[in-house]
Amino acid sequence: MPEALYLFKLAKDLYPESYNVYDSLADANEKMGQLKNALKNYQKAYSLAGESKQNQNIRKNIERVTAKLNSNK
């Protein structure tokens, strides 16, 4: 998984306006337990996705990660 994280970070630098890159990076962050980074990247993906159909899925991901973060307090 660290290799995937590296590649997604590289893709983020190459394609900074791609919501899909941030969404994928957030997925990797979440799987690695990096919930704060996951939330930040899901929020960025949401802001970039605009009126895309993905926006609803990204919003659900934001809600799920927020709930996980709140349960850890």
N, C-alpha and C positions, 0 to 999 in steps of 0.2 A: 504493500500500500504506500510506503514512502516514495516509491518510484512514481506512482500515479500522481501523488500530491505534487511532486516536482514538475511533472509534465503539465498538470493543470495550471500551476503557477506560471510556467513558461508560456502556455497558451494565453493566459490572462494578459501577459505583457505584450504578446503579439496581436491579440484581438481584444483590446480593452472595451470595445462597445458590444461584445457578444454576450447576451444574457446566458446563453447555453454554457459558456465557459465558466461563468460564475456559479451557475446552478450545479454543474458537475464538480467544481472545486468544493462547493458547500456539501455535496453528497459525500465526498471523500473526507472532508473535515468531520462531518457528523459520524461517519463510520469509525473514525479514529478517536472519537470522544472529544474532539476539539469544538465544543458546542458554541462557544463565543465566536470563533472564526466562522463556523457554519452559519450562524445567524447573520453575521455581517455580510457574508457572501450571498446568502439567499436574499437578503434585503437589496443588495446591489443588483442581483439578477432580476428581482421584481421591478426595480426602477427602470431597468433597461428593456424589459420585455414589452412594455407599452400595452397595446391592445391584443397581444398574442394570446392564443388559447392556453398557453403554458402558464399564464399569470395566475390562474386559479390553483393549479398544482403547486406553484411556488408559494402562494399564500398559505396553503395547507402545510407546506414544509416549514414555513416561518412559525406558524402556530404550534406545530409539533415540537420544534426545537425550543421555542419560548417556554412551553410547558415543561420540557425536560430541565431547562435552566432554573425555572421557578421551583421545581420539586427538589432540586439540589441545594436550595438555600436553607 
